[in-house]
Amino acid sequence: AQYGTPFSPEQINCVGCTVDGAHIEFTENVCGIRKCCMGKNRSTCAECESYSCEDLRIFFESVPEAKANLEAARESGDGS
């Protein structure tokens, strides 16, 4: 289990919290990053005053396209 979830990487098909597509059922209950975002009343991490936190930096090592997407959202004003 990575990131404190009971799922293996092969079971994860989420394409992002706000993107239409396949999402893990009950994502808000199992994804630590998503729970943090929701707890801060944010739609995405791009809106967070703590961007980029240690959890995200670790996540970005595995999913660099997520960093690119969040950076683009911040630059466009959709995330800040």
C-alpha positions as CSV (number, residue, x, y, z in Angstrom):
1,A,0.0,0.0,0.0
2,Q,1.5,3.3,-1.1
3,Y,0.4,6.7,0.3
4,G,-1.5,4.9,3.1
5,T,-4.0,3.3,0.8
6,P,-5.0,-0.4,0.5
7,F,-4.6,-0.3,-3.3
8,S,-1.7,-1.4,-5.4
9,P,-0.5,0.9,-8.1
10,E,-2.0,-1.3,-10.7
11,Q,-5.5,-0.8,-9.2
12,I,-5.3,3.0,-9.4
13,N,-6.8,4.5,-12.5
14,C,-7.5,8.0,-11.3
15,V,-6.6,10.7,-13.8
16,G,-6.9,13.6,-11.3
17,C,-9.4,14.9,-8.7
18,T,-11.1,17.3,-11.1
19,V,-10.7,15.6,-14.4
20,D,-13.6,13.6,-16.0
21,G,-12.7,10.0,-16.2
22,A,-12.1,7.0,-14.1
23,H,-11.7,7.6,-10.4
24,I,-11.3,5.2,-7.5
25,E,-14.5,4.7,-5.6
26,F,-14.5,6.7,-2.3
27,T,-11.3,8.6,-3.3
28,E,-11.9,11.2,-0.7
29,N,-11.7,8.6,2.0
30,V,-8.5,6.8,0.9
31,C,-6.2,9.3,-0.8
32,G,-4.3,11.3,1.8
33,I,-3.6,14.1,-0.7
34,R,-7.3,14.4,-1.6
35,K,-8.3,14.3,2.1
36,C,-5.8,17.1,2.8
37,C,-7.2,19.2,0.0
38,M,-10.8,18.7,1.1
39,G,-9.9,19.5,4.7
40,K,-8.5,22.8,3.5
41,N,-11.7,23.4,1.4
42,R,-9.7,23.5,-1.8
43,S,-10.6,22.0,-5.1
44,T,-7.0,21.1,-6.0
45,C,-3.6,21.4,-4.4
46,A,-2.9,24.3,-6.9
47,E,-5.1,26.5,-4.7
48,C,-3.2,25.6,-1.4
49,E,-1.1,28.1,0.4
50,S,1.2,25.3,1.4
51,Y,1.9,24.3,-2.3
52,S,4.1,22.4,-2.8
53,C,4.2,20.5,0.4
54,E,6.4,17.4,1.2
55,D,3.6,15.0,0.3
56,L,3.3,16.6,-3.1
57,R,7.0,16.6,-3.7
58,I,7.1,12.9,-3.0
59,F,4.1,12.3,-5.2
60,F,5.6,14.4,-8.1
61,E,8.6,12.0,-8.1
62,S,6.3,9.2,-9.3
63,V,3.8,11.3,-11.3
64,P,5.7,14.3,-12.9
65,E,2.7,15.1,-15.1
66,A,0.7,15.9,-12.0
67,K,3.2,18.6,-11.2
68,A,3.0,20.0,-14.7
69,N,-0.8,20.1,-14.5
70,L,-0.8,21.8,-11.1
71,E,1.9,24.3,-12.2
72,A,-0.2,25.2,-15.2
73,A,-3.3,25.7,-13.1
74,R,-1.4,28.0,-10.7
75,E,0.0,30.0,-13.7
76,S,-3.4,30.4,-15.3
77,G,-5.0,31.6,-12.1
78,D,-7.2,28.5,-11.8
79,G,-5.3,27.4,-8.7
80,S,-4.3,30.5,-6.7
